[in-house]
Amino acid sequence: YNLNYICLMPTNLYGPNDNFHPTESHVPAALMRRFHHAKIKGNKYVEIWGTGKPKREFLHVDDLAKASIFLLENYSSDSHINVGTSKEISIIDFANLIKKIIGFDGEILLDKSKPDGTMLKRLDTTKINDLGWYPKINLEEGLTKTYNWALKNNIFKNDN
C-alpha cells in the first residue's frame, strides 16, 4: 500500500502505569510491591527467586516514547530496530537498588531452588545509537519516579 512502517523492539520496560499485580507483574513492579509490602509490615527479609546472577536490561517508558518519536522522524527500514540502554544489571543488584529506593531495612534472601531464567537479556542498540538516540533516564532516577508515582496513585493500598 506504499506505506512506511517501522518496527521497534524495546527491552524490558518499567514506569508509571506499569502492571503492579501481585502475581502477574514483571520484575521492576513485582519487586517494588514486594519490598514496599515488607517495609510496611516490618518484615525481616524479602525473598527473590534464583541465584540473583542473571542480568537484565531495563528502559523507562518515557525513554521509549521519546525513542519512538525520534525514530518516526529519523528512521526508515524494513528491518526492526532495538530500543534499550545496552546496560545490564544483575537481578541481585537490581533488587538491592529497589530495596534502597523503597527504604527497606531487611535482608534479601535468594531462593536458589527456583529457576534463574535466561542468564543475560540485553539488546544491541548500536543501530539507534548510530542515529544519535540515547536514553536519558538512568535506572535509579526512573525507578524512584516510578515508586513515587505508585505511592501517589495508591497502587499498594490493598497490601495489608
Backbone torsions as a table, in degrees:
resi	resn	phi	psi	omega
1	TYR	NA	11.3	178.6
2	ASN	60.6	40.3	178.0
3	LEU	-105.6	152.6	-179.9
4	ASN	-104.1	104.6	179.0
5	TYR	-106.0	148.1	169.1
6	ILE	-129.7	154.6	-179.1
7	CYS	-124.6	113.9	177.5
8	LEU	-92.4	139.1	175.5
9	MET	-118.1	96.6	-179.7
10	PRO	-82.0	156.7	173.4
11	THR	-80.9	-166.3	177.5
12	ASN	-62.7	129.7	-175.7
13	LEU	-108.0	155.8	173.8
14	TYR	-152.7	163.3	176.7
15	GLY	145.9	-173.7	179.1
16	PRO	-55.2	147.1	-178.9
17	ASN	69.1	15.7	174.6
18	ASP	-64.2	167.0	175.9
19	ASN	-86.8	108.5	-178.7
20	PHE	-98.9	19.6	-178.5
21	HIS	-57.8	139.4	-176.3
22	PRO	-58.3	-30.8	-176.9
23	THR	-120.6	-6.0	-174.7
24	GLU	-120.8	13.0	-178.7
25	SER	-94.3	166.4	177.5
26	HIS	-91.5	177.3	-169.7
27	VAL	-49.7	-54.6	-175.7
28	PRO	-59.3	-51.6	-178.2
29	ALA	-66.9	-39.5	-179.8
30	ALA	-62.3	-45.0	179.9
31	LEU	-69.3	-37.3	176.2
32	MET	-59.1	-47.2	179.7
33	ARG	-60.5	-47.4	-176.6
34	ARG	-62.8	-45.7	-179.8
35	PHE	-70.0	-38.6	177.6
36	HIS	-61.2	-48.1	180.0
37	HIS	-58.8	-45.9	179.9
38	ALA	-61.9	-40.3	179.0
39	LYS	-63.7	-48.8	-178.5
40	ILE	-62.3	-40.9	-178.2
41	LYS	-80.4	-11.1	-177.8
42	GLY	73.8	26.7	179.1
43	ASN	-64.6	153.6	-178.2
44	LYS	-88.5	-15.5	-178.9
45	TYR	-155.8	161.8	169.8
46	VAL	-123.9	133.4	-179.3
47	GLU	-100.8	135.8	173.6
48	ILE	-125.3	153.2	-177.2
49	TRP	-76.5	145.0	170.8
50	GLY	84.3	-165.5	-176.3
51	THR	-87.2	-13.7	-175.7
52	GLY	83.6	-2.3	-175.9
53	LYS	-81.7	-28.5	-180.0
54	PRO	-56.9	150.6	-178.3
55	LYS	-117.0	141.7	-179.4
56	ARG	-132.7	157.5	176.5
57	GLU	-112.1	136.8	-179.4
58	PHE	-130.2	140.1	-179.9
59	LEU	-128.4	133.8	176.6
60	HIS	-71.3	140.9	-176.8
61	VAL	-60.6	-30.6	178.0
62	ASP	-66.0	-35.5	175.0
63	ASP	-67.3	-37.4	176.3
64	LEU	-63.4	-41.9	179.0
65	ALA	-60.7	-44.4	179.8
66	LYS	-67.3	-36.8	176.8
67	ALA	-64.7	-38.7	-180.0
68	SER	-60.8	-46.4	178.5
69	ILE	-64.5	-45.2	178.6
70	PHE	-56.5	-45.4	-177.6
71	LEU	-69.9	-35.3	175.7
72	LEU	-60.1	-32.5	-178.3
73	GLU	-89.8	-20.0	-169.5
74	ASN	-130.9	6.1	-174.4
75	TYR	-140.1	137.3	174.4
76	SER	-150.0	114.5	-179.0
77	SER	-164.4	155.6	175.1
78	ASP	-77.3	-19.2	-178.4
79	SER	-90.1	150.7	179.8
80	HIS	-67.1	166.8	175.9
81	ILE	-135.2	129.6	-179.6
82	ASN	-76.4	140.5	176.4
83	VAL	-126.6	116.4	-179.6
84	GLY	-170.4	-162.9	-178.8
85	THR	-105.5	-19.6	-171.5
86	SER	60.0	19.3	177.0
87	LYS	-118.9	126.4	179.3
88	GLU	-106.9	158.0	176.7
89	ILE	-137.9	139.8	178.5
90	SER	-68.6	153.6	180.0
91	ILE	-60.5	-38.7	179.6
92	ILE	-67.2	-40.5	177.4
93	ASP	-67.2	-37.4	177.2
94	PHE	-63.9	-44.6	178.2
95	ALA	-61.9	-40.7	177.8
96	ASN	-65.1	-35.5	176.6
97	LEU	-65.7	-45.4	177.2
98	ILE	-61.0	-44.5	178.7
99	LYS	-54.9	-45.7	179.5
100	LYS	-63.6	-47.0	-178.1
101	ILE	-62.4	-42.1	-179.3
102	ILE	-71.8	-29.8	-176.4
103	GLY	84.1	32.9	178.8
104	PHE	-85.3	130.7	-175.9
105	ASP	-95.9	-6.4	-176.8
106	GLY	-79.5	-168.6	-177.6
107	GLU	-97.4	163.5	171.0
108	ILE	-108.9	122.7	176.7
109	LEU	-105.6	136.2	178.7
110	LEU	-99.7	123.0	175.2
111	ASP	-92.0	90.1	-174.9
112	LYS	-72.8	-6.1	175.2
113	SER	-78.5	-14.1	179.2
114	LYS	-92.5	155.3	-176.3
115	PRO	-71.1	150.9	175.5
116	ASP	-83.9	-31.2	-170.9
117	GLY	81.1	-167.2	-180.0
118	THR	-60.3	137.0	-174.9
119	MET	-72.5	-29.3	179.5
120	LEU	-144.1	126.5	172.8
121	LYS	-127.9	104.4	-179.1
122	ARG	-147.6	139.7	179.1
123	LEU	-93.5	150.2	170.5
124	ASP	-86.9	111.0	-176.8
125	THR	-104.2	21.3	-179.3
126	THR	-54.4	-43.3	-175.0
127	LYS	-62.3	-48.2	-179.1
128	ILE	-71.6	-34.7	177.3
129	ASN	-66.0	-37.9	177.8
130	ASP	-64.0	-25.7	175.9
131	LEU	-78.4	-13.6	177.5
132	GLY	107.8	7.8	179.4
133	TRP	-101.8	134.5	174.5
134	TYR	-139.2	147.5	177.0
135	PRO	-66.3	149.5	-177.9
136	LYS	-105.2	-24.2	-172.9
137	ILE	-96.1	114.2	178.5
138	ASN	-74.3	161.2	-170.7
139	LEU	-59.9	-47.9	-178.5
140	GLU	-62.6	-44.4	178.4
141	GLU	-61.4	-45.9	-178.6
142	GLY	-65.3	-41.1	178.3
143	LEU	-67.3	-38.3	177.7
144	THR	-63.4	-44.9	177.5
145	LYS	-61.6	-40.2	180.0
146	THR	-65.5	-44.0	178.9
147	TYR	-63.5	-44.0	178.6
148	ASN	-62.6	-38.3	175.8
149	TRP	-62.3	-43.9	-179.9
150	ALA	-61.9	-42.0	177.8
151	LEU	-64.1	-47.9	-179.1
152	LYS	-59.8	-33.1	-177.2
153	ASN	-98.9	15.2	175.6
154	ASN	53.1	38.5	-178.3
155	ILE	-63.3	-30.7	-175.8
156	PHE	-99.3	15.8	-173.3
157	LYS	-58.6	-28.6	-178.8
158	ASN	-94.9	10.6	177.4
159	ASP	-85.6	94.2	-179.0
160	ASN	-103.7	NA	NA
